Amino acid sequence: MEEKTGESPTLRQVQEMVDGWIRTVGVRYFSPLTNMAVLAEETGEVARVMARLYGDQSAKPGDSLDLADELADLLWVTVAIANQTGVDLTEALERNMEKKTRRDATRHRDNKKLTL
């Protein structure tokens, strides 16, 4: 595991950190299908916290409403899936930003619903 330096890790460093943890503490990667199920589970946990913090639902006694922790769980399993399928998240995010910029160059700016 890497030492904390006070600086944010790059996406590549995050991928390396998760890989290192899984191969040592976690023993091995879960199957991709299992990790997909875990991703769905973690997404539901983020939704539950959001519904209680920002929606109309109230929390039940003992409910954990730690959004940061739930988002970190979601990031963790996303990184694990990327690692085990050979996806470089840095490259993928750069390509995705370029795609969104081309596709949505004026779309949101011209959306009257967003100029309230």
Secondary structure, 3 states (H helix, E strand, C coil): CCCCCCCCCCHHHHHHHHHHHHHHCCCCCCCHHHHHHHHHHHHHHHHHHHHHHCCCCCCCCCCCCCHHHHHHHHHHHHHHHHHHHCCCHHHHHHHHHHHHHHHCCCCCCCCHHHCC
